[in-house]
Amino acid sequence: MADIGLAKGAEERGHARAALDVDSVRDAYRRWASVYDTVFGGVSGFGRRRAVAAVNRLSGVRVLEVGVGTGLALPLYRRDLQVVGIDLSREMLQKAQQRVAAERLANVRGLVEMDAERMAFEDGAFDIAVAMFTASVVPDAKKLFAEMSRVVRPGGHMLFVNHFAAEGGPRWWIERAMAPLSRRLGWHPDFALCDLFEPETTTVESIEPCPPAGIFTLVQMRNPVVATQALAAE
């Protein structure tokens, strides 16, 4: 099991995060949709490519990309994979649809406007679910995690690429200073791994820092068989 003691939660670090809600996230990405690829595409590209490369090595063909955005990752998937993308932003999805059409990505089976905390998919509908730069922009990351666990089959794979908060040092102070602006930015700069799931009860297969300078981290795990079955039975 990988070391998952990356950072304390926001409350334990002595400051509360500004609350996000669905409308705030939707409004933020409506503003960013037209310039997202230019502004964020480059710096996030390393983590995106690493995450899709990991997906491409896994078994299973049914892939869910949560927070697909403008579809920057879609051309990177193996063509035999059946990829479905969801996003809360209609404007971002329109960009993704244009990319799918321009690059003739027949393996992209659907792009759907959907709340990641309340997915419409059946239990176990996917073999793999990946969320890239999404966990820190949803209102409740633990609900996101629970929904991803629900829609991935028992024993399937879940992957997350995200910025996770530092425990101390200059970067911690920068994150703390930025926290009150998170509602306008549409993300949580002080987001910790334990804000996504309970480290004590979750088995992580690997944690891998990504360039540039380890700002982003790729986290991989198997969906717990027992936990998923118990959730489905409730």
N, C-alpha and C positions, 0 to 999 in steps of 0.2 A: 504493500500500500504506500502511495506517495505521501510525502510530507505536505499536509494541507493547513498548517498553521501560518498562513500568509499575513493575516491582519485581523485585528479585532473589529467588531461591528462599530458602526458610527456612534451609537450611544455610549459604548464602552470607551471610545476614543475621546469622549467629552464634548461632542457636538452633534446636534440633530440635523438630518438632511432636510432640505426643503422638500415638501410633498410634491409628488408628481401625480397627475391623473391622466386618464385616457385622452381627454380633450387637449391637455397641455402637450402631450406627446404628438398627437395628430397635428396640432397647430405648428409645433416646432418643425416637423418634417415636411409640412406644406411649404414652409419658408425655405427649407434646405434643398428640396427636391431638384431644383434646376441647377444647383451648383455643387451638389453632394459629391459627384464623381471627381470634380476638379479639386475641391477643398479637402476631402477626406480619403479619396480613392488611393492616393499614393502612400500616405502614412499607414493606412490600414491594410495595404496590399500584402505585406509579408505574412501577417496573421491569417488573412483570408486564404492565401495560397497554401499555407501550412495546414490549415483545417481541412480544406477540400482534398489535399493530398492524403491526409489521414482517413477521410471518408472513403476515398477511392481504394484504399488498401483493405477495407473491412468487408466482411461477408454480408450479404443481404442487398437487395436492389431497390427497396422502397425507401426513399430518402425525403425527409421533411426539412426544409430550410426555414427556420423561424426568424422573422425579420429580414426577409429577402431584399428589401430596399429596392434599389435600382437594378438589381440583378447582376452586380459585378462578378459574383462567384459562379453564376450559371454556366458560362462557357468552359469552366475548369473541371466540371464533373465528367466522369467516364460516360461515354455515350450509351452504355447498356444500363445505366441507372435510371430509375423512374423518379424524377424529382418533382416535388410539389413545393411551392413557396407561398408563404403567407406574410402579410404585412398590414399594419393598421392604417398606413398612408396610401390613399388612392393615387395621389400624385407620384409617389415613388413607384407604385406598381405599374403605372402607365409607362414609366421609363423602362421598367423591367420587361414589359410586354414588347416594347419597341426593340429591345436588345434581342429577345428571343426570336422575333420575326427577322431581324437583320442578319442574325447568325444562324438561322434555321436550326434551332435547338429542339429537335423533335422529341428528345428525351425529357423535356420539361412538360409534365402532364397537366400542370395547372398553376395559376397565380391567383391567389384568392385574398380579398380584403377580409381580415379576420383578427379578432382580439386574441393575442397569444395566451392570455390568462383564462380564456373561455373558448377553447377550440371546439369546432363542430364535428371533428373526426371521431370515429369509433375507437374504443379501446384497442390497443395493439395494432393500429392500422399501418404502422411503419416499422421498418427494421432499424433505421437510424434517424436521429433528429440532431440537427446542428443549429446553434444560435451564435451568430457572429456579431459582436458589438451590439447586442440586444438586451442582455440581462440588466444592464445598468440604466436602461431607458424606460423599462416598463414600471408601472406603479408599484407592483408587488412581485419581486423576483422569485420568491418562494412559491407563489402561485404559478408562475411560469415554469419553474422546475417541476412542480407537481403535475402540470398539464403535459409537459413533455414526457414525463415518466409514464403517464396514463396512455398516451397515444403510441408509445414505442412498445413493441412486443416484449414480453419477459425475456431477459437475456440479450436484448438488443443493445444498441450503443447510443450514448448521448455525448455530444461534444459542445464545448463552449469556448469561444474566444472573446476575451474582454480585458479591459483595464481593471485591475484589482488594486485597492489602496495599499500604500506603503504603511509600515508600522511606525516609522519615525524618519528623521532626517529632513533635508530641504523639500523633498517631494511631498512629504506629509503636510508640511506647512502650506505648500501651494494648493494641495487638495482641500485643506481646511478653508483657505481663503476663498476658493472657488465654490464651496458647497452652497452658499446662499443664492448663487446664480444658476443653480442646476435647473430650476423650473424654466427659465428662459432658454437655456441651452438644450433642454430636452434630454438630459442625462445626469447621472450621479458621479462626479469626479472622485468622491470619497467612498466608492463602492467596495465592499469587502467580500471575500469568498463566503463567509458565514452569512452574508445577506442573501445568498443564493440558495444554500442548503445547510443542513446541520453537519459540520465536519465530523462530529463524534459518531454519527450513525450512518454516514455515507462512505462507501468504499470507492476511492478514486484510483483509476489505473495509472494515470500519468498526468504530470503537470509540467509544462514546457514553456519557458519564456520565449517570446518571439521578438525579432527586430522590429523597430529600431530601439536599441538600448533596453530591451525587456519591458517596454511600456505595456505591451499586451501579453497575455498568457493563454495558452491552449490547455484546457482541462478535458480529459477523456475519462469516461466511466461506463460500466455495464449497467443496464437497467436491472435492479434487483428483482429476481423472480418472485420471491415470497412476498415482498412488499407490493409489487404490482398486482399479484393475484388477490391479495387481501383488499387492496383498493377497489378492484373490480367487483369484489363480492359484496361491498358495502351498499 
